[in-house]
Amino acid sequence: MDRKIMINWINDGTISIPTRLIQDYKKLKINESEVMLLIHVHSFIQQGNGFPTPEVLASRMSHSETDCLQMLQSLMKRGFLELQEGKDENNHFSEVFSLAPLWDKLISVACEKKVEKEVLSKEEDERTLYQLFEAEFGRPLSPMECELITMWIDQEDYNPSLIKAALMEGVVSGKRNLRYIDRILIEWNKNGVKTVQQAKEYGEKFRNYQYKSTPQKTTEAKKKFPSYNWLKDS
């Protein structure tokens, strides 16, 4: 290949196309021709031409000048492209294209995806908790019990892993009911327990206090005192 051609290619530079545009243009109801037109506009802007005409755009595309004009008008009408006051290639004040509305819409789509992902994750956490409680209780949960678990997540904003820890604490204590577990969560919340590790440390301190407060008759009894490790697999 001719060395001068390679040098010219390098000097022409590259254009950076946001991955989000490729991934999400369908969600924005933009077709392939319109995406390609926007990419060309983006390319011209990066090269210093803020107002490529339909004629110039058509010279790069398989669409006519009329098609390019109609697509530009449609994209502006739908809020993907706008005209702003700027400077042309000769540094004279003129109207230039701005893709800011397009980027704003892509950001909105990304935020919606994040919210959707969080909702799905939350629903999965709830289903997992229901299944775990039913397995530990050995029976289906009542509607009121399901509502209480949902309230822990929605209203009290308890971390699902903390709820699991409270369940295990209740199981270890032989108290397989939600009222007892609710009291554990209230107690932890009152004492600033927000993580599983903090719950473990709080539980150990509480049991050590109970142990010291209870008279120990023999060394054997001391050996039999259970060593709780209910958060090991959490």
C-alpha positions in Angstrom: 0.0 0.0 0.0 1.2 3.5 -0.8 2.9 5.1 2.2 1.4 8.5 1.5 -2.1 7.1 1.5 -1.4 5.6 5.0 -0.1 8.9 6.3 -3.1 10.7 4.9 -5.4 8.2 6.7 -3.6 8.8 9.9 -3.7 12.5 9.5 -7.4 12.4 8.9 -7.8 11.2 12.4 -10.6 9.1 13.9 -14.1 9.7 15.1 -15.3 8.6 18.5 -18.9 7.2 18.4 -20.5 6.7 21.8 -21.3 3.0 22.3 -24.6 4.1 23.8 -25.7 5.5 20.5 -25.1 2.1 18.8 -26.7 0.1 21.6 -29.8 2.3 22.3 -30.8 4.1 19.1 -33.6 1.5 18.5 -35.0 2.4 21.9 -35.1 6.1 20.8 -37.0 5.1 17.7 -34.2 6.2 15.4 -33.7 4.2 12.2 -30.3 3.1 10.7 -30.3 5.9 8.1 -30.9 8.5 10.7 -28.2 7.1 12.9 -25.7 7.2 10.1 -26.7 10.8 9.3 -26.2 11.7 13.0 -22.8 10.0 12.9 -21.8 12.1 9.9 -23.0 15.3 11.5 -21.0 14.3 14.6 -18.0 13.7 12.4 -18.3 17.1 10.7 -18.6 18.9 14.0 -15.5 17.2 15.3 -13.7 18.2 12.2 -14.7 21.9 12.7 -17.7 22.1 10.4 -20.6 22.7 12.7 -23.2 23.1 9.9 -22.8 20.4 7.2 -25.5 21.0 4.5 -27.8 18.4 3.2 -25.8 18.5 0.0 -22.5 17.8 1.8 -24.1 15.0 3.9 -25.6 13.4 0.8 -22.2 13.3 -0.8 -21.1 10.8 1.9 -24.3 8.8 2.0 -26.4 6.6 -0.2 -29.3 9.1 0.2 -30.2 12.1 -1.9 -29.9 15.7 -0.8 -33.7 15.8 -0.4 -33.6 12.7 1.8 -30.9 14.2 4.0 -32.9 17.4 4.4 -36.0 15.5 5.4 -34.1 13.4 7.9 -32.5 16.5 9.4 -35.8 18.2 9.8 -37.4 15.1 11.3 -34.5 14.7 13.8 -34.8 18.3 14.9 -38.6 18.1 15.2 -38.3 15.0 17.4 -35.7 16.6 19.6 -32.5 14.7 18.6 -30.8 17.6 16.9 -30.9 21.4 17.3 -29.5 24.5 15.8 -27.5 26.9 18.0 -25.5 30.1 17.4 -21.9 29.3 16.8 -19.0 29.9 14.4 -18.4 28.4 11.0 -15.1 27.2 9.5 -14.1 30.8 8.7 -14.8 31.8 12.4 -17.9 33.8 11.4 -21.0 33.7 13.5 -23.6 31.4 12.1 -26.0 28.6 13.0 -24.4 25.3 13.9 -25.8 21.8 14.7 -25.8 20.6 18.3 -26.1 16.9 19.3 -26.7 17.8 23.0 -30.4 16.8 22.8 -29.4 13.4 21.5 -26.8 12.9 24.3 -29.5 13.9 26.8 -31.9 11.3 25.5 -29.2 8.6 25.6 -28.4 9.5 29.2 -32.2 9.3 30.1 -32.3 5.8 28.5 -29.2 4.8 30.5 -30.8 6.0 33.7 -34.1 4.2 32.9 -32.1 1.0 32.4 -30.4 1.5 35.8 -33.7 2.0 37.5 -35.2 -1.0 35.7 -32.2 -3.2 36.8 -32.5 -2.0 40.4 -36.2 -2.9 40.4 -35.6 -6.3 39.0 -32.8 -6.9 41.5 -35.1 -5.8 44.3 -37.9 -8.1 43.2 -35.4 -11.0 43.0 -34.1 -10.2 46.5 -37.7 -10.3 47.8 -38.4 -13.7 46.1 -35.2 -15.1 47.5 -36.1 -13.9 51.0 -39.6 -15.4 50.7 -38.1 -18.7 49.7 -35.5 -18.6 52.5 -38.1 -17.8 55.2 -40.4 -20.6 54.0 -37.5 -23.1 54.0 -36.5 -22.1 57.5 -40.1 -22.0 58.8 -41.1 -25.2 57.0 -44.3 -23.7 55.7 -45.6 -21.1 53.2 -45.6 -17.5 54.4 -49.0 -15.8 55.1 -49.9 -12.7 53.1 -49.3 -10.6 56.3 -45.8 -12.1 56.6 -45.0 -11.4 53.0 -46.2 -7.8 53.5 -43.9 -7.4 56.5 -40.9 -8.6 54.6 -41.8 -6.2 51.8 -42.1 -3.4 54.3 -38.6 -4.1 55.7 -37.2 -3.6 52.2 -39.4 -0.8 50.9 -40.1 1.3 54.0 -37.4 0.5 56.5 -34.8 0.1 53.8 -33.1 -2.9 55.4 -30.5 -4.6 53.4 -31.7 -8.1 52.3 -28.4 -9.6 53.6 -29.2 -8.0 57.0 -32.7 -9.5 56.9 -31.1 -12.9 56.2 -28.8 -12.4 59.1 -31.7 -11.6 61.4 -33.5 -14.7 60.2 -30.5 -16.9 61.0 -30.3 -15.2 64.5 -33.9 -16.1 65.1 -33.3 -19.7 63.9 -30.3 -20.0 66.2 -32.4 -18.7 69.1 -35.2 -21.1 68.3 -37.6 -18.3 67.4 -39.0 -19.0 64.0 -41.5 -16.1 63.7 -41.4 -12.7 62.1 -42.2 -10.7 65.2 -39.0 -11.9 66.9 -37.0 -11.2 63.7 -38.6 -7.8 63.4 -37.5 -7.0 67.0 -33.9 -8.1 66.1 -34.0 -5.7 63.1 -35.4 -2.8 65.2 -32.7 -3.5 67.8 -29.9 -3.5 65.2 -31.3 -0.3 63.6 -31.5 1.4 67.0 -27.8 0.6 67.6 -26.6 1.7 64.2 -26.1 -1.8 62.8 -26.2 -1.5 59.0 -24.0 -4.3 57.7 -23.8 -8.1 58.2 -20.4 -7.7 59.8 -21.7 -5.1 62.3 -24.6 -7.5 63.1 -22.1 -10.3 63.7 -20.1 -8.1 66.1 -23.2 -6.9 67.9 -24.5 -10.4 68.3 -21.2 -11.6 69.7 -21.0 -8.8 72.2 -24.6 -9.4 73.2 -24.0 -13.1 73.8 -20.8 -12.5 75.6 -22.6 -10.0 77.9 -25.3 -12.6 78.5 -22.8 -15.3 79.2 -20.9 -13.1 81.7 -24.1 -12.2 83.4 -25.1 -15.9 83.9 -23.4 -17.7 86.8 -21.3 -20.6 85.5 -21.3 -23.6 87.9 -18.7 -25.8 86.3 -16.0 -25.7 83.7 -17.9 -28.3 81.7 -20.9 -26.0 81.4 -18.6 -23.3 80.1 -17.3 -25.7 77.4 -20.9 -26.5 76.3 -21.7 -22.8 75.7 -22.5 -22.6 72.0 -20.1 -20.8 69.7 -22.5 -19.0 67.3 -21.2 -18.5 63.8 -24.5 -17.7 62.1 -23.1 -15.2 59.6 -20.3 -17.3 58.3 -21.9 -17.9 54.9 -23.8 -14.6 54.6 
